[in-house]
Amino acid sequence: MNPSPIRLNHFEPTRQAALARLEAFLPYAGAHYAKHRNTDYGSDERVGVSGLSPYLRYRVITEAEVIRAVLDSHPLQAAEKFIQEVVWRTYWKGWLQMRPSVWSDYVAERDREFEQLAINTDLKARYQQAIEGKTGIDGFDDWAKGLVETGYLHNHARMWFASIWIFTLRLPWTLGADFFLRHLLDGDPASNTLSWRWVAGIQTQGKTYLATQENIERFTQGRFAPKGLAQEAIAIESAPPPRPQALPSRVRPIDALHQPSVWLAHAQDIYIIDQVRGHPNCRGVIWYEPSQVGQAEQVREFSKAVMDDQRGPDEPVMDALDDDQVTDRVHSMGGQQLVVCEPPVGTSAWAMKDLANLGALPVFQCRRAYDDALWPAATKGFFPFKKQVLNERSLRKAIA
Ligand SMILES: Cc1cc2nc3c(=O)[nH]c(=O)nc-3n(C[C@H](O)[C@H](O)[C@H](O)COP(=O)(O)OP(=O)(O)OC[C@H]3O[C@@H](n4cnc5c(N)ncnc54)[C@H](O)[C@@H]3O)c2cc1C
């Protein structure tokens, strides 16, 4: 069978497009995915992966929907590789949610590195060459340009790119993670930061990922064969990860609507709106769309468009959470409380911290059953997590 007909150079920003992509991918989610997933056929070629990540990132389509559809088409054993990748995303989310300081440490280190760039002209020049795809390294330059152009890179290309950035070009990993986060349509604080940490040997301490010419040549079908890559990858020294904090207990979205409420919708979980709109206690919806300073234009456009795709005509958008304005809106819509899906750790979780201080207005944070079932299992490494969750019983419970 040929690679699937999914193309990775265009992502239409609608739920309909996400559903169509899932539908097109389903026949390939079993043995085909397991065989082709590591090969990067190039973004305008037919590929072996699903291309669902920009949709999953904003929850235009949910992990539970994807897993359910796959399990309806294949036995778990046949589609295990694909489902394992979907739950990698869940694992990273749960892991970071229980260790928020890893995100704030990353942000602080990134900002220090940007300060260095401003005063170190050699570092600045090398950084600039890397992000503009002018290093002369075969493949690397194409991935840098391809990322900026399409907002997507194949998983294997992300691994090679990060490895070359850190171990061959000897650039700070936080600046590479920042470059990805600004340009990836699926740019996600958890998957991105923790994957870069993993390549650097910080996440699984001492265990790094080394990109080699042979591996790149093989899995790009000979398109790239970069010479002069680092021959060893010595882990970046770092403190061990913090111990996981217990997650605060949260009610389910529907249970949060126990009295007249206004729903605060945001780009971290767009399709939750389908569960709550139309509920007799949901008196209205406000959309929160903070300005995304520094994000590439196509990322800003994509996230805005996927929100607009689900936003009702009378539902207002706020770009900042001003206490008085939010309270006035909620009261004018007839709500007695504001309900929001707990934002995952990352930039908007910070902005939303202010919600805790909304004076007299009660704010209810809720959590999807899927996250509640799986996030707490991310206490250690991925393999114990996988052992606990990647079985018919746990998955069926999480996606019910
Ligand atoms: C350095 C680096 C940075 C990354 N940054 C991000 C990021 O910002 N956002 C992001 O969503 N993924 C990130 N990934 C993970 C992975 O590369 C992408 O999720 C995947 O390439 C998306 O393409 P796809 O939808 O075709 O994947 P498929 O192979 O079809 O997988 C299906 C889904 O599973 C999830 N998934 C697959 N692989 C991984 C993985 N290794 N880790 C976590 N989830 C995975 C994604 O949600 C994906 O849509 C990163 C990986 C690396 C090595």
The ligand as an ORCA input file, in Angstrom:
! r2SCAN-3c Opt
* xyz 0 1
  C      11.884     18.825     19.303
  C      10.432     18.442     19.172
  C       9.448     19.403     19.341
  C       8.099     19.067     19.258
  N       7.148     20.044     19.434
  C       5.838     19.724     19.388
  C       4.832     20.715     19.594
  O       5.108     21.880     19.857
  N       3.526     20.317     19.511
  C       3.167     19.031     19.234
  O       1.961     18.739     19.149
  N       4.096     18.070     19.075
  C       5.411     18.369     19.124
  N       6.342     17.393     18.919
  C       5.905     16.000     18.785
  C       5.661     15.510     17.329
  O       6.755     15.835     16.528
  C       4.388     16.060     16.704
  O       3.294     15.911     17.573
  C       4.050     15.298     15.404
  O       5.119     15.400     14.515
  C       2.796     15.852     14.807
  O       2.548     15.337     13.521
  P       1.330     14.358     13.233
  O       0.065     14.928     13.733
  O       1.373     14.025     11.772
  O       1.751     13.118     14.111
  P       1.284     11.586     14.124
  O       2.497     10.756     14.043
  O       0.215     11.334     13.143
  O       0.730     11.423     15.611
  C      -0.636     11.656     15.980
  C      -0.682     12.629     17.131
  O       0.013     12.127     18.262
  C       0.700     13.182     18.934
  N       2.137     12.944     18.858
  C       2.814     12.271     17.904
  N       4.117     12.180     18.213
  C       4.275     12.824     19.375
  C       5.392     13.084     20.223
  N       6.610     12.637     19.931
  N       5.200     13.790     21.349
  C       3.960     14.244     21.683
  N       2.868     14.018     20.929
  C       3.019     13.321     19.793
  C       0.328     14.467     18.196
  O      -0.751     15.087     18.837
  C      -0.052     13.957     16.820
  O      -0.949     14.793     16.153
  C       7.720     17.712     19.000
  C       8.719     16.752     18.835
  C      10.048     17.107     18.899
  C      11.100     16.041     18.707
*
